């Protein structure tokens, strides 16, 4: 009886411990494809497409940079008390 049960185990197509490894490889491959798809969608602008349709008034980057420069220049030109030497 022992011999017949051991012979049945050896005839199985693949040992049980190889299945998790194969599943992990499949999951890694799927994850790699998913990452690539998300990156492509981000680069193509698909991820923010709906948001951009909702936000009709968007300040152009050039205007934002000019405004930031003006604000920084104001901070730079503010007189600070000088330390005595």
Secondary structure, 3 states (H helix, E strand, C coil): CHHHHHHHHHCCCCCHHHHHHHHHHHHHHHHHHHHHHHHHHHHHCCCCHHHHHHCCCCCCHHHHHHHHHHHHHHHHHCCCCCCCC
